[in-house]
């Protein structure tokens, strides 16, 4: 995902007619942290909704604080 920092990745999967996203990071202590996973329900295109991106950013901040 662009704009969320280095080491943050998104997996996008399709199952039948639905789309799913999982956002994860590897940058914390050699551990895979799944930050957020959700079913994408937007009918307007492939762009991830800003509310979901904001939630990921908030969780990344909390994770960084927790692991200090």
Backbone as a printed PyTorch tensor [residue, N CA C, xyz], in Angstrom:
tensor([[[  0.8440,  -1.1850,   0.0000],
         [  0.0000,   0.0000,   0.0000],
         [  0.8800,   1.2360,   0.0000]],

        [[  0.6030,   2.1170,  -0.8750],
         [  1.3680,   3.3500,  -0.9630],
         [  0.9910,   4.3070,   0.1650]],

        [[  1.9810,   5.0160,   0.6660],
         [  1.7240,   6.0460,   1.6500],
         [  1.6870,   5.5960,   3.0930]],

        [[  1.8550,   4.3160,   3.3560],
         [  1.8020,   3.8330,   4.7360],
         [  3.1770,   3.4640,   5.2820]],

        [[  4.2060,   3.6310,   4.4900],
         [  5.5540,   3.3730,   4.9540],
         [  6.1430,   2.1120,   4.3770]],

        [[  7.4580,   2.0090,   4.5560],
         [  8.1860,   0.8400,   4.0640],
         [  7.7880,  -0.3960,   4.8560]],

        [[  7.7190,  -1.5220,   4.1850],
         [  7.4300,  -2.7800,   4.8530],
         [  5.9600,  -3.0660,   5.0450]],

        [[  5.0730,  -2.2200,   4.5160],
         [  3.6370,  -2.4440,   4.6160],
         [  3.1540,  -2.9500,   3.2590]],

        [[  2.4850,  -4.0870,   3.2720],
         [  2.0560,  -4.7410,   2.0390],
         [  0.5680,  -5.0510,   2.0850]],

        [[ -0.0040,  -5.2170,   0.9160],
         [ -1.4200,  -5.5500,   0.8040],
         [ -1.5600,  -6.7810,  -0.0860]],

        [[ -2.3770,  -7.7080,   0.3350],
         [ -2.7360,  -8.8530,  -0.4900],
         [ -4.1760,  -8.6320,  -0.9270]],

        [[ -4.4240,  -8.7010,  -2.2060],
         [ -5.7710,  -8.5470,  -2.7430],
         [ -6.1750,  -9.8690,  -3.3810]],

        [[ -7.2950, -10.4060,  -2.9540],
         [ -7.7860, -11.6930,  -3.4530],
         [ -9.2170, -11.5610,  -3.9390]],

        [[ -9.5360, -12.3220,  -4.9460],
         [-10.9150, -12.4030,  -5.4300],
         [-11.4370, -13.8200,  -5.1640]],

        [[-12.6770, -13.8870,  -4.7220],
         [-13.3430, -15.1760,  -4.5350],
         [-14.7460, -15.0210,  -5.1020]],

        [[-14.9790, -15.7230,  -6.1690],
         [-16.2280, -15.5920,  -6.9230],
         [-16.4000, -14.1370,  -7.3440]],

        [[-17.4100, -13.4600,  -6.8910],
         [-17.6030, -12.0590,  -7.2850],
         [-17.1740, -11.0790,  -6.2000]],

        [[-16.6040, -11.5640,  -5.1140],
         [-16.1940, -10.7050,  -3.9990],
         [-14.7010, -10.4120,  -4.0510]],

        [[-14.3010,  -9.3370,  -3.4080],
         [-12.8890,  -8.9610,  -3.3000],
         [-12.5310,  -8.8220,  -1.8300]],

        [[-11.3550,  -9.3020,  -1.4600],
         [-10.8870,  -9.2540,  -0.0780],
         [ -9.5060,  -8.6340,  -0.0470]],

        [[ -9.1750,  -7.9590,   1.0580],
         [ -7.8680,  -7.3430,   1.2320],
         [ -7.3350,  -7.7320,   2.6070]],

        [[ -6.0410,  -7.9480,   2.6690],
         [ -5.3490,  -8.1320,   3.9440],
         [ -4.1190,  -7.2270,   3.9040]],

        [[ -3.9110,  -6.4620,   4.9480],
         [ -2.7700,  -5.5580,   5.0340],
         [ -1.8770,  -6.0640,   6.1550]],

        [[ -0.5970,  -6.1890,   5.8520],
         [  0.3220,  -6.7190,   6.8460],
         [  1.6530,  -5.9980,   6.7680]],

        [[  2.4670,  -6.1960,   7.7990],
         [  3.7950,  -5.6010,   7.8360],
         [  4.8030,  -6.6220,   8.3440]],

        [[  6.0160,  -6.5520,   7.8480],
         [  7.1030,  -7.4210,   8.2900],
         [  8.1870,  -6.6390,   9.0150]],

        [[  8.0300,  -5.3440,   9.1410],
         [  9.1270,  -4.5140,   9.5980],
         [  9.3540,  -4.5360,  11.1050]],

        [[  8.5350,  -5.2010,  11.8640],
         [  8.6700,  -5.1900,  13.3040],
         [  9.2410,  -6.5050,  13.8150]],

        [[ 10.5180,  -6.4960,  14.1630],
         [ 11.1600,  -7.6180,  14.8530],
         [ 11.0150,  -8.9440,  14.1170]],

        [[ 11.1480,  -8.9520,  12.7960],
         [ 11.0980, -10.1770,  11.9840],
         [  9.8340, -10.9940,  12.2050]],

        [[  8.7420, -10.3290,  12.4790],
         [  7.4680, -10.9970,  12.7290],
         [  6.4350, -10.4890,  11.7370]],

        [[  5.5930, -11.3640,  11.2690],
         [  4.4980, -10.9740,  10.3820],
         [  3.3170, -10.5410,  11.2430]],

        [[  2.9240,  -9.3000,  11.0860],
         [  1.7730,  -8.7540,  11.8020],
         [  0.6780,  -8.4590,  10.7930]],

        [[ -0.4730,  -9.1010,  10.9280],
         [ -1.6210,  -8.7770,  10.0900],
         [ -2.3220,  -7.6090,  10.7710]],

        [[ -2.3380,  -6.4860,  10.0870],
         [ -2.8460,  -5.2500,  10.6670],
         [ -4.3500,  -5.1170,  10.4570]],

        [[ -4.8380,  -5.5700,   9.3020],
         [ -6.2610,  -5.4280,   8.9900],
         [ -6.6090,  -6.3560,   7.8310]],

        [[ -7.7700,  -6.9430,   7.8800],
         [ -8.2900,  -7.7510,   6.7760],
         [ -9.7710,  -7.4240,   6.6390]],

        [[-10.2260,  -7.3080,   5.3960],
         [-11.6130,  -6.9190,   5.2000],
         [-12.0950,  -7.3300,   3.8200]],

        [[-13.4150,  -7.3750,   3.6790],
         [-14.0290,  -7.6100,   2.3790],
         [-14.2800,  -6.2460,   1.7530]],

        [[-13.7870,  -6.0650,   0.5560],
         [-13.9840,  -4.8030,  -0.1490],
         [-15.3670,  -4.8170,  -0.7790]],

        [[-16.1590,  -3.8180,  -0.4430],
         [-17.5460,  -3.8040,  -0.9110],
         [-17.8380,  -2.6560,  -1.8680]],

        [[-16.8570,  -1.8310,  -2.1710],
         [-17.0660,  -0.6860,  -3.0460],
         [-17.4400,  -1.1380,  -4.4480]],

        [[-18.4150,  -0.5110,  -5.0010],
         [-18.8400,  -0.8020,  -6.3640],
         [-18.2560,   0.2000,  -7.3590]],

        [[-17.4630,   1.1660,  -6.8490],
         [-16.9900,   2.2530,  -7.7000],
         [-15.5990,   2.0240,  -8.2650]],

        [[-14.9880,   0.9090,  -8.0030],
         [-13.6680,   0.6500,  -8.5590],
         [-12.8130,  -0.1770,  -7.6280]],

        [[-11.5160,  -0.2450,  -7.9480],
         [-10.6190,  -1.1050,  -7.1850],
         [ -9.9180,  -0.3780,  -6.0410]],

        [[-10.0940,   0.9290,  -5.9600],
         [ -9.4150,   1.7140,  -4.9310],
         [ -9.9200,   1.3180,  -3.5380]],

        [[ -8.9820,   1.1690,  -2.6020],
         [ -9.3360,   0.8530,  -1.2170],
         [ -9.9720,   2.0890,  -0.5820]],

        [[-11.1160,   1.9400,   0.0790],
         [-11.7910,   3.0930,   0.6910],
         [-10.9040,   3.8050,   1.7140]],

        [[-11.0120,   5.1250,   1.7790],
         [-10.1580,   5.9100,   2.6800],
         [-10.3850,   5.5580,   4.1410]],

        [[-11.5840,   5.1690,   4.5150],
         [-11.8450,   4.7680,   5.9070],
         [-11.0180,   3.5420,   6.2770]],

        [[-10.8700,   2.6090,   5.3550],
         [-10.0600,   1.4150,   5.6090],
         [ -8.5820,   1.7850,   5.7180]],

        [[ -8.1100,   2.6860,   4.8550],
         [ -6.7110,   3.1260,   4.9090],
         [ -6.4370,   3.8580,   6.2140]],

        [[ -7.3750,   4.6980,   6.6610],
         [ -7.2160,   5.4060,   7.9310],
         [ -7.1260,   4.4320,   9.0930]],

        [[ -7.9330,   3.3820,   9.0680],
         [ -7.9070,   2.3670,  10.1250],
         [ -6.5660,   1.6380,  10.1460]],

        [[ -6.0420,   1.2990,   8.9750],
         [ -4.7330,   0.6480,   8.8830],
         [ -3.6580,   1.5610,   9.4550]],

        [[ -3.6790,   2.8420,   9.0970],
         [ -2.6820,   3.7970,   9.5880],
         [ -2.7430,   3.9100,  11.1090]],

        [[ -3.9410,   3.9530,  11.6610],
         [ -4.1150,   4.0180,  13.1160],
         [ -3.5570,   2.7630,  13.7840]],

        [[ -3.8340,   1.6110,  13.2330],
         [ -3.3360,   0.3600,  13.8160],
         [ -1.8220,   0.2480,  13.7020]],

        [[ -1.2410,   0.7400,  12.6170],
         [  0.2140,   0.7380,  12.4840],
         [  0.8580,   1.6240,  13.5500]],

        [[  0.2690,   2.7970,  13.7940],
         [  0.7940,   3.6780,  14.8460],
         [  0.7470,   2.9870,  16.2030]],

        [[ -0.3780,   2.3470,  16.5060],
         [ -0.5170,   1.6420,  17.7930],
         [  0.4740,   0.4890,  17.9010]],

        [[  0.6980,  -0.2330,  16.8080],
         [  1.6440,  -1.3520,  16.8100],
         [  3.0630,  -0.8540,  17.0670]],

        [[  3.4430,   0.2380,  16.4210],
         [  4.7720,   0.8100,  16.6320],
         [  4.9680,   1.2160,  18.0820]],

        [[  3.9440,   1.8330,  18.6750],
         [  4.0170,   2.2360,  20.0780],
         [  4.1300,   1.0250,  21.0000]],

        [[  3.3600,   0.0080,  20.7010],
         [  3.3400,  -1.2010,  21.5290],
         [  4.6800,  -1.9330,  21.5200]],

        [[  5.3760,  -1.8980,  20.3840],
         [  6.6050,  -2.6730,  20.2510],
         [  7.8780,  -1.8970,  20.5820]],

        [[  7.7310,  -0.6690,  21.0520],
         [  8.9230,   0.1020,  21.4320],
         [  9.5640,  -0.4640,  22.6590]]])
